[in-house]
Amino acid sequence: MSRKLFLLLSALGFFVFSVPSFAVDNYANAEFDEIHSYQCINSNRVKSQFDSYTPNLVYMKVRHHGDPGTAELLNQVATSVGYDVSVYSGYQPPFSPLVGLSYAQRGYYDLGPPDGSSAVQVYCANAGFMINTYQFSHAVPVTGGGPNVAYDVEFRPTKPVFNHPGSSELTLQAYIKLPWFLDVGGGIGQVVFYVTWIDTSENLKFFQLMQVFDTRPWGSGNGSEFVAYDPASLIGYASSPLKNYDKYGSAVQFITKSPYSQTMQNDTTWSSSKFFRVHVSEENLAGLVEELRAGQPALYENLSSNPGDYELASAGVIAEVLLPSTTDNISMGGSLSYFEVYEAYEE
């Protein structure tokens, strides 16, 4: 189908969720409309899972850093942390002569190397993290995930994405570094881009994850593309590696890796910022919707066939550690800067 024919049929109302594969052919010539630009924030935007959030503002959210009912969990971001978290995160906020680094860093314990207690950093468009399960209680498993930090924004009202039918792609990007992980205790560390999609015609929600990093070797428990169901949120989700091909050698269907992006990283650290960019075209989303319909028909059989019905409810970057057993441990440190969301298209 030609692009002109596709646009004509769309205008006449003959819209089916099967789109031409051209989308944005040449990203060097693409237009980018801002959905979310970076925000310059401070440590007042560091929150825990118990806090409320103002829509359309970026937050650094800390979740599950301690067992339920403990002071660790209740106060997981209550302390100004003074040790140099950049040893693990790779990011050091500008030094304050009056208070050192504590104005930009939050956690519960303040234990520097070699202990390296969990902490997060926020300064303008930069954020850093150290998640260290060796230094907080975790005897109670976290349903559907693990201790994590999320640098993200919730959109209210939700944000339309596909405003240029046939040549429109959601775009997420950030500079990321990950200079530290230690998993001798059996834990797993991951970093992902994520979005929450809303089918506005049916008020149905699902998540989409794009795998940026995994502490395991490529293909060892990671690198596949799939849809699944989150028992904690009771919502479906899809996951894809930020590569052109999955671990089985099949073309990745639900996302498109930007030609300007680094590919998914595995099993090794890096200390200089790398640029990651991922796209979700109408065609990518069509494949995801088909899989959700087939895999979870009781919940998603009525998902819309019109890409214009799909809007963003949230977007961000999540660093998470998974603990196969309560005796496992891992520490992981990294940072990001200039997280942004766009619609990419060609006229």
Secondary structure as GFF3:
##gff-version 3
##sequence-region A 1 347
A	DSSP	alpha_helix	3	11	.	.	.	ID=ss1
A	DSSP	three_ten_helix	27	29	.	.	.	ID=ss2
A	DSSP	beta_strand	31	36	.	.	.	ID=ss3
A	DSSP	three_ten_helix	43	45	.	.	.	ID=ss4
A	DSSP	beta_strand	46	48	.	.	.	ID=ss5
A	DSSP	beta_strand	58	63	.	.	.	ID=ss6
A	DSSP	alpha_helix	71	74	.	.	.	ID=ss7
A	DSSP	beta_strand	79	80	.	.	.	ID=ss8
A	DSSP	alpha_helix	86	89	.	.	.	ID=ss9
A	DSSP	three_ten_helix	102	104	.	.	.	ID=ss10
A	DSSP	beta_strand	105	107	.	.	.	ID=ss11
A	DSSP	beta_strand	119	123	.	.	.	ID=ss12
A	DSSP	beta_strand	126	132	.	.	.	ID=ss13
A	DSSP	three_ten_helix	133	135	.	.	.	ID=ss14
A	DSSP	beta_strand	148	160	.	.	.	ID=ss15
A	DSSP	beta_strand	168	182	.	.	.	ID=ss16
A	DSSP	beta_strand	188	199	.	.	.	ID=ss17
A	DSSP	beta_strand	204	214	.	.	.	ID=ss18
A	DSSP	beta_strand	226	230	.	.	.	ID=ss19
A	DSSP	beta_strand	235	241	.	.	.	ID=ss20
A	DSSP	beta_strand	256	257	.	.	.	ID=ss21
A	DSSP	beta_strand	265	266	.	.	.	ID=ss22
A	DSSP	beta_strand	270	281	.	.	.	ID=ss23
A	DSSP	alpha_helix	282	295	.	.	.	ID=ss24
A	DSSP	alpha_helix	297	300	.	.	.	ID=ss25
A	DSSP	three_ten_helix	307	309	.	.	.	ID=ss26
A	DSSP	beta_strand	310	322	.	.	.	ID=ss27
A	DSSP	beta_strand	331	345	.	.	.	ID=ss28
###
